[in-house]
């Protein structure tokens, strides 16, 4: 299949600009791969699709307010700095705006307590900068002065509510510059009800990077190179998943990030190994999934790696039909939008 196959037209008014008033007030489209049916429900109904000893795999990555605003020291020209990846303690890969005006050797002032020097360019158009912050804790400073790194299709500035809502309730490990958005629908109440049903939880980590939103620019999907993202799968979570696999219980992944992490460490017989490191795994047709039985996900951008993964999991024609129905039913799309359960 080619990139052009994964194109669809979405009316702008269906792109969610704000989250719903409550996390679990989203719609839930349910896709049954076995019979090809499509049902329209609400997110709390997700509880009906779990049985005792099924496993829910959640990505515990925590988004930090990675969008910073400052100015060039010599000219006072305004600049935006988006933190992408920590390379060393004080050294980061970043994106800058306006990129053409930020050059190696420039000094950028972010706030009284923090600034950085531009020391290199990256092959993807970014910069490498070295921060200094006068003995403060870097992430504590960023929490105070940074904005939530909302994706470009949300056409507004970040607001205080985004620091809470562009974050899952189970986020623990700081490192993501984009939220694993399928998890945004879960509330503590839903998680507790799953536990009461005997569902087991397998937390993993994949720090979502900007590559999530980077467009695929080659028609031949085998030539697309994903940005590497850091992941961790503990021995305990691996064993919880493997026990479910041995006992024929469902492994349900929350989000494409969880799927990519699990498939990165999967053995040929569908078991999961404890591991940590960097993954650039890109899943596109044809691909045989080794671990995941069901997927909870959002509605994704056309021709994106996420949409391609979901199409691979559910079946291309099935997903294209489901997206058409979602548009007819006025589902909300993308990060703050509605959810889909594929089983």
Secondary structure, 3 states (H helix, E strand, C coil): CEHHHHCCCCCHHHECCCCCCCHHHCEEEEEECCCCEEEEEEHHHHHHHCCCCCEEEEECEEECCCEEEEEECCCCCEEEEEEEEECCCCEEEEEEECHHHCCCCCEEEEECCEEEEEEEECCCCCEEEEEECCCCCHHHHHHHHCECCCCCCCCCCCCHHHHHHCCCCCCCEEEECCCCHHHHHCCHHHHHHHHHCCCEEEEEEECCCHHHCCCCCCCEHHHCCCCCEEEEECHHHHHHHHHHHHCCCCEEEECHHHHHHHHHHECCCCCECCEEEEECCCCCCCCCCCCCCEEEEECCCCCCHHHHHHHHHHCHHHHHHHHHHHHHCCCCECCCCCEEEEC
